[in-house]
């Protein structure tokens, strides 16, 4: 790597770090101002707030804003080089614009790999602690209020609950049916089902079991029964930001489980998974776009170029949020929702590349 490459790469990474720290500091101050009253809980200490919430919140915000911060940093450092006529001097020395972009791309690839590791595994684990803190201290007590719940717990087995109390982990008017080739072969009912945490099993009280063999029905009754089901109390707990707390392998497992249960409303989890794969690509594309936009010296100064960079970043975020909402709602395929903004901005970057100084 030549001296010029090291110079640009160092300035690029240094500016990215500066922008990340500044934006995080501002956001954390604003967030604390909004939540300061909630932090007055008697069980909370300053250290627990910093350790369990703000440390993980810092990682979360850093990851969330990483494409934008990289883009802003790229525009800032490149506009400064252009305003000092340094890029003109590089081009005049015989260095091609493509060659000038090499250190930027090296830095972008490094940040893309780091971002993929963060989004795929590190940030979700940090979010588990952050979300648990929010549910415990910042959110109201969650109550499962759905009625007439149907869950597919096995290929031919279906569970029904009229309602469920997530405080004492008790379900009411429980029914489990086994249906093979469209015919009911077995049915088990109980007025109440409770989770036994010591045995990790469900406890049924006053159950009645029906077994159908053709036109013959056998009935079995009992006062109590313990059984294992592909159903846990966590299925009835708060799903607040659940998609952000799952690693990529956990997202795959959760999506597969929900589809196996007959729940097709997993758009939010599918979009989350595909967007994690697009994040590294986003950083590389926005870095290239930032260099192209700000490489030409402007008579209006750096401020105008930075302002234009902010405008494009805002347009990108708006586009991403729009397609994400459509993917989560099921009106757009999740993969298309995740990739569409990146593909379009790649096309825009290619067009802009034709206008750069040679």
ABEGO torsion letter per residue (X at the ends): XBAAAAAAAAAAAAAAAAAAAAAAAAAAAAAAAAAAAAAABAABBAAAAAAAAAAAAAAAAAAAAAAAAAAAAAAAAAAAAAAAGAAAAAAAAGBBAAAAAAAAAAAAAAAAAAAAAAAAAAAAAAAAAAAAAAAAAABBBBBBABBGBBBBABAABBBBBABBBAAAGBBBGBBBBBBBGGBBABBBBBABBBBBAAAGBBBBBGBBBBBBBEABBBBBBBABBBBBBBBBAAAABBABGAAAABBAAAAAAAAAAAAAAGBABAAAAAAAAAAAAAAAAAAAAAAAAAAAAAABBBAAEAAAAAAAAAAAAAAAAAAAAAAAAAAAAGABBAAAAAAAAAAAAAAAAAAAAAABBX
